[in-house]
Amino acid sequence: MNLNSNYEIILMSSFPKPPRSEKKKNLNNLLNSFLKEIPQEKKLLSNQIKSIKTTLHYTAPEILDNIVLKIYDFLQINIPLYDEKEKTNPQWVLNINLLWNMFLNHYGQQGVNKSTLP
Protein backbone atom coordinates (compact mmCIF):
# COMPACT_ATOMS: atom_id res chain seq x y z
CA MET A 1 0.00 0.00 0.00
CA ASN A 2 1.33 3.39 -0.97
CA LEU A 3 1.54 5.81 1.93
CA ASN A 4 1.07 8.81 -0.36
CA SER A 5 -2.27 7.57 -1.70
CA ASN A 6 -3.55 6.91 1.83
CA TYR A 7 -2.47 10.36 2.90
CA GLU A 8 -4.26 11.92 -0.08
CA ILE A 9 -7.45 9.98 0.66
CA ILE A 10 -7.39 11.11 4.28
CA LEU A 11 -6.80 14.72 3.26
CA MET A 12 -9.51 14.66 0.63
CA SER A 13 -12.05 13.13 3.00
CA SER A 14 -11.14 15.46 5.85
CA PHE A 15 -12.10 18.65 4.09
CA PRO A 16 -15.55 19.17 2.62
CA LYS A 17 -15.80 20.72 -0.82
CA PRO A 18 -16.31 24.46 -0.63
CA PRO A 19 -19.81 25.55 -1.68
CA ARG A 20 -18.35 27.52 -4.58
CA SER A 21 -17.30 24.28 -6.26
CA GLU A 22 -20.99 23.41 -6.38
CA LYS A 23 -21.68 26.72 -8.11
CA LYS A 24 -18.92 26.04 -10.64
CA LYS A 25 -20.36 22.58 -11.30
CA ASN A 26 -23.83 24.06 -11.80
CA LEU A 27 -22.50 26.73 -14.15
CA ASN A 28 -20.79 24.01 -16.17
CA ASN A 29 -24.05 22.02 -16.27
CA LEU A 30 -25.94 25.14 -17.37
CA LEU A 31 -23.49 25.71 -20.23
CA ASN A 32 -23.70 22.04 -21.23
CA SER A 33 -27.49 22.34 -21.30
CA PHE A 34 -27.19 25.41 -23.52
CA LEU A 35 -24.97 23.45 -25.90
CA LYS A 36 -27.57 20.69 -26.12
CA GLU A 37 -30.30 23.20 -26.98
CA ILE A 38 -28.44 25.19 -29.62
CA PRO A 39 -29.06 23.78 -33.12
CA GLN A 40 -26.07 22.28 -34.91
CA GLU A 41 -26.16 24.89 -37.65
CA LYS A 42 -25.53 27.63 -35.07
CA LYS A 43 -21.83 26.83 -34.75
CA LEU A 44 -20.82 30.37 -33.79
CA LEU A 45 -23.15 30.29 -30.77
CA SER A 46 -21.84 26.88 -29.74
CA ASN A 47 -18.26 28.08 -30.01
CA GLN A 48 -18.99 31.10 -27.85
CA ILE A 49 -20.52 28.86 -25.16
CA LYS A 50 -17.48 26.58 -25.34
CA SER A 51 -15.26 29.61 -24.88
CA ILE A 52 -17.17 30.61 -21.75
CA LYS A 53 -16.84 27.01 -20.50
CA THR A 54 -13.08 27.14 -20.99
CA THR A 55 -12.93 30.41 -19.07
CA LEU A 56 -15.03 28.84 -16.32
CA HIS A 57 -12.48 26.09 -15.76
CA TYR A 58 -9.74 28.65 -15.12
CA THR A 59 -11.83 31.05 -13.03
CA ALA A 60 -11.17 31.36 -9.32
CA PRO A 61 -14.17 30.49 -7.15
CA GLU A 62 -14.22 33.98 -5.68
CA ILE A 63 -15.04 35.57 -9.03
CA LEU A 64 -17.56 33.13 -10.49
CA ASP A 65 -20.07 35.96 -10.77
CA ASN A 66 -17.95 37.22 -13.68
CA ILE A 67 -18.91 34.05 -15.56
CA VAL A 68 -22.56 34.71 -14.78
CA LEU A 69 -22.14 38.18 -16.30
CA LYS A 70 -20.47 36.69 -19.39
CA ILE A 71 -23.39 34.31 -19.84
CA TYR A 72 -25.85 37.17 -19.37
CA ASP A 73 -24.01 39.28 -21.98
CA PHE A 74 -23.92 36.33 -24.37
CA LEU A 75 -27.66 35.81 -24.02
CA GLN A 76 -28.48 39.51 -24.45
CA ILE A 77 -26.37 39.84 -27.59
CA ASN A 78 -26.87 36.49 -29.31
CA ILE A 79 -30.19 35.09 -28.19
CA PRO A 80 -32.58 38.02 -28.00
CA LEU A 81 -35.95 37.15 -26.61
CA TYR A 82 -38.94 38.45 -28.49
CA ASP A 83 -42.38 39.03 -27.06
CA GLU A 84 -43.24 35.80 -25.26
CA LYS A 85 -46.96 36.34 -25.82
CA GLU A 86 -46.46 36.15 -29.56
CA LYS A 87 -44.48 32.90 -29.32
CA THR A 88 -42.20 34.07 -32.13
CA ASN A 89 -39.17 32.49 -30.51
CA PRO A 90 -37.92 29.13 -31.70
CA GLN A 91 -38.27 26.39 -29.11
CA TRP A 92 -34.54 26.19 -28.43
CA VAL A 93 -34.49 29.90 -27.49
CA LEU A 94 -37.42 29.40 -25.11
CA ASN A 95 -35.62 26.42 -23.56
CA ILE A 96 -32.41 28.40 -23.03
CA ASN A 97 -34.42 31.23 -21.48
CA LEU A 98 -36.11 28.75 -19.13
CA LEU A 99 -32.76 27.20 -18.12
CA TRP A 100 -31.26 30.64 -17.47
CA ASN A 101 -34.22 31.76 -15.34
CA MET A 102 -34.16 28.52 -13.34
CA PHE A 103 -30.45 29.07 -12.67
CA LEU A 104 -31.02 32.65 -11.54
CA ASN A 105 -33.94 31.68 -9.32
CA HIS A 106 -31.87 28.97 -7.68
CA TYR A 107 -28.79 31.10 -7.09
CA GLY A 108 -30.65 34.30 -6.34
CA GLN A 109 -31.11 32.87 -2.88
CA GLN A 110 -27.68 31.27 -2.66
CA GLY A 111 -25.11 33.72 -3.81
CA VAL A 112 -25.47 35.19 -7.31
CA ASN A 113 -25.71 38.88 -6.77
CA LYS A 114 -28.62 39.76 -9.07
CA SER A 115 -27.96 43.43 -8.47
CA THR A 116 -24.76 43.12 -10.54
CA LEU A 117 -26.83 42.13 -13.58
CA PRO A 118 -27.79 45.11 -15.72
C-alpha positions in Angstrom: 0.0 0.0 0.0 1.3 3.4 -1.0 1.5 5.8 1.9 1.1 8.8 -0.4 -2.3 7.6 -1.7 -3.5 6.9 1.8 -2.5 10.4 2.9 -4.3 11.9 -0.1 -7.4 10.0 0.7 -7.4 11.1 4.3 -6.8 14.7 3.3 -9.5 14.7 0.6 -12.1 13.1 3.0 -11.1 15.5 5.9 -12.1 18.7 4.1 -15.6 19.2 2.6 -15.8 20.7 -0.8 -16.3 24.5 -0.6 -19.8 25.5 -1.7 -18.4 27.5 -4.6 -17.3 24.3 -6.3 -21.0 23.4 -6.4 -21.7 26.7 -8.1 -18.9 26.0 -10.6 -20.4 22.6 -11.3 -23.8 24.1 -11.8 -22.5 26.7 -14.2 -20.8 24.0 -16.2 -24.1 22.0 -16.3 -25.9 25.1 -17.4 -23.5 25.7 -20.2 -23.7 22.0 -21.2 -27.5 22.3 -21.3 -27.2 25.4 -23.5 -25.0 23.4 -25.9 -27.6 20.7 -26.1 -30.3 23.2 -27.0 -28.4 25.2 -29.6 -29.1 23.8 -33.1 -26.1 22.3 -34.9 -26.2 24.9 -37.6 -25.5 27.6 -35.1 -21.8 26.8 -34.8 -20.8 30.4 -33.8 -23.1 30.3 -30.8 -21.8 26.9 -29.7 -18.3 28.1 -30.0 -19.0 31.1 -27.8 -20.5 28.9 -25.2 -17.5 26.6 -25.3 -15.3 29.6 -24.9 -17.2 30.6 -21.7 -16.8 27.0 -20.5 -13.1 27.1 -21.0 -12.9 30.4 -19.1 -15.0 28.8 -16.3 -12.5 26.1 -15.8 -9.7 28.6 -15.1 -11.8 31.0 -13.0 -11.2 31.4 -9.3 -14.2 30.5 -7.2 -14.2 34.0 -5.7 -15.0 35.6 -9.0 -17.6 33.1 -10.5 -20.1 36.0 -10.8 -17.9 37.2 -13.7 -18.9 34.1 -15.6 -22.6 34.7 -14.8 -22.1 38.2 -16.3 -20.5 36.7 -19.4 -23.4 34.3 -19.8 -25.8 37.2 -19.4 -24.0 39.3 -22.0 -23.9 36.3 -24.4 -27.7 35.8 -24.0 -28.5 39.5 -24.5 -26.4 39.8 -27.6 -26.9 36.5 -29.3 -30.2 35.1 -28.2 -32.6 38.0 -28.0 -36.0 37.1 -26.6 -38.9 38.5 -28.5 -42.4 39.0 -27.1 -43.2 35.8 -25.3 -47.0 36.3 -25.8 -46.5 36.2 -29.6 -44.5 32.9 -29.3 -42.2 34.1 -32.1 -39.2 32.5 -30.5 -37.9 29.1 -31.7 -38.3 26.4 -29.1 -34.5 26.2 -28.4 -34.5 29.9 -27.5 -37.4 29.4 -25.1 -35.6 26.4 -23.6 -32.4 28.4 -23.0 -34.4 31.2 -21.5 -36.1 28.8 -19.1 -32.8 27.2 -18.1 -31.3 30.6 -17.5 -34.2 31.8 -15.3 -34.2 28.5 -13.3 -30.4 29.1 -12.7 -31.0 32.7 -11.5 -33.9 31.7 -9.3 -31.9 29.0 -7.7 -28.8 31.1 -7.1 -30.6 34.3 -6.3 -31.1 32.9 -2.9 -27.7 31.3 -2.7 -25.1 33.7 -3.8 -25.5 35.2 -7.3 -25.7 38.9 -6.8 -28.6 39.8 -9.1 -28.0 43.4 -8.5 -24.8 43.1 -10.5 -26.8 42.1 -13.6 -27.8 45.1 -15.7 
